Amino acid sequence: MADGRYFVVVEYENSELTRVSVDFSSPVKTDLEQDIEFQWRDLSGAARASVVSAADKYDRPAKTAKLFAKSTEAIKNKNYDEAVSLLRQIVDSDASDFPAWKELGTVYFIQKNYAEAEKAYTQAISKHPDYALALISLGRLRIAQKNFDGAIAVLMQAVKVQPTSPQANYFLGDAYLQIKKGSLAVGYLNEAIKLDPVGMADAHLRLAALYNAVGMKDKAAIEYEEFLKKRPDDPEKQKLQAYITANKRP
C-alpha cells in the first residue's frame, strides 16, 4: 500500500508498554497497545488460565496479602509510583514472594524503567524458575530492548514450561520474526492462533507481514482474511479488504 503500512519493518521502537509510533508491515496495533492489552489481561486474571498452575500460587501472610491487594488496585488506577512502593514493601519483607517480584517488574516496565524491570523479573524467576508469567514478561521486555536472543532464550523456557500458553508461543514467534528467522516464527505464531484463535488474532497480521515481505502475497491475503473473520470491526478493515481483493488468488 502507498502508506507503507503493508511492508515489513520488523523493528520495535518500544514494546506494548510504551506509546510510540511504530511502522509495521501490516496494519497492526502499535506494540504499546498490544502489550498493554496482554498486560492488563494478565493483571485481571482473564488470560491466566493457560499459564497459571498450582505451583504458581504463593501463600503470603495477611500483612503482605493486604499490601498486594492495595498494589493491584493502585495498578488498576494507574498509580504506578504507589504500586512500586507497596510492592517494594512486600519483597523487602519477603524476598521469596515471586508473584510480587513479577508485578513489580510489570510496573517498572509500564514506567519504561527497563533496568529495574529486568531485575525484578529475574528475581521472580530466581525464586521460581518455572514461573511462566515471569518468563513471558521478561521475554517481552527483552524484545522491547531489542535483545532478541535473550528474549528467545527465556521464551523458549516459557514454552517448555507451559506449551499451552498462547502468549509464550506468540512472543517467541515474534522474537524469531525480529531476527528474520521466519521459518521458525511461523510455527509458534500458528500455535498461538491454534491455542487462542480470537485472542491471538494479531498473529495473523504478523504472518501476513512475513508472507508479504517474501512476495507471497496470496498467503498474506489469506492471513488478513482470517484476521478479519475474528476482528470484523478492525479500524483497518477497508485497507485489509483492498489488499485481499488485490492479492488473493481466485
C-alpha angles and dihedrals in degrees: 000000000000094000090062095235093120097059122088117256096162096192134117122220087180139339130255092285096065129058115231136130111270123187109214129178090241131045093261131147116271114267088250094058093045097048092045088054091053091043096053091045087055093049095046093049093236094119100035101089094094098044107036120085132173087264089063093060118102123204103213125180121257094260097056092035088062091049091049091052090050091049091052090052091048091053091049088053092046092243091143099165089054090048091052091050092050095045091047089055089053097050092042088055095041116016091185093067097110097176089055090051090051093050090047089054090050093054091048088049090054089050090051090241092139098169093057091041091056091049092051095047090047090052091052091051093045089056093043112016093188095051100132097191092056092045091052092046092050090049091053091048092052091049088055089052091047090242091137097163089052090047092051091051095057095036091053087054089049091053090047092051095041111016090172093061109114091197094053091051093044096051093042089053090047092050090053089049090055092058091045096251094135095160089062094040094056096063095051095043091051090048090053089053091048092051096045111011097181101031092050095043090124088069086074088061092051090050091047090052090053094048093046091052093056094045097256093129095156090060090044089054090053091052091050089049091052090048092054091050087062098034104032093161097052110143090232092055096117093050091048092049090050090053091048092050092049097046113024114104117237 
